[in-house]
């Protein structure tokens, strides 16, 4: 399915990773040389990029069964029937998979949620990215081995001589979305090129720099939205992670990013909530900020699995950004809605499956 973009819909483009998660649930993490039998195993679509695209798409529409009832009288044309009338944004994904069954699974899953996958390259000679995940059942702790494969070998990856490599970066983003979302599970070079292209075209960027690596300072200049968790905030800013234990410390970290040109800094703090701070004037100013605060996390019935909670947060926040109305955009209101969406994800097992549809946020 390829959703037909409506000119009236805001457009979100996610440039990032697509991985298949191979998850084994084990009674304990194996010692060197130990062979363990898992209690269960799951294969599921993942990757921060794909998860965030699914989050944007799911959170922008009602559950399909719900919308089918609502849309019963709408057109029966084959291309529009899979695009519920309640859709609030056109979401597209740019990335790469191999020409294997995992790549097909990822593309199908994105399409099934209404994401336009025409920008997902199928590289015939490459493998799809894989995350091997061992979940220690008693504690819920993960150990993860990531094999980026196609994610790292196209769009400027250093290790491939693939002929697709050279052409793509200069064309990023492929169209002019209202918001470009990126993470760091693809080559940094690709992210930097896309940032530059977005700046030249006046496209707002939301950067979720995970997994965190120290970034060149130019990244921050003119960046509209930076969404980081506390560990990432510490790594990127060079401040001790304990600094993020207090609202004052979060403010200090946020100032570090604002001083380098970020317009809005969002620091997610798990069950503690979210700290936000925005620049008071034009990007690049180091002057005092006027808009900041700590928004408490939503109550959850139980913390079942935090996988994709951060991705859900990004998806809902992005939707709030692109659907800003005549009254403008309130960061605090957007954070509250994003907290609400992420809380639903925390209550369920899985990655993209655990992300709520829009009508589940009551
Ligand atoms: P990441 O998963 O990227 O490390 P966080 O752990 O900060 O990010 O979680 C992202 C968001 O998920 C939080 O800002 C919050 O909205 C929600 N969240 C995470 N843990 C909880 C929790 N225990 N209770 C309620 N919401 C949570």
Boltz pocket constraint, residues with backbone or C-beta under 6 A from the ligand:
constraints:
  - pocket:
      binder: B
      contacts: [[A, 229], [A, 230], [A, 268], [A, 269], [A, 270], [A, 271], [A, 272], [A, 273], [A, 274], [A, 297], [A, 298], [A, 299], [A, 300], [A, 303], [A, 306], [A, 308], [A, 309], [A, 310], [A, 311], [A, 313], [A, 338], [A, 339], [A, 340], [A, 342], [A, 343], [A, 346]]
      max_distance: 6.0
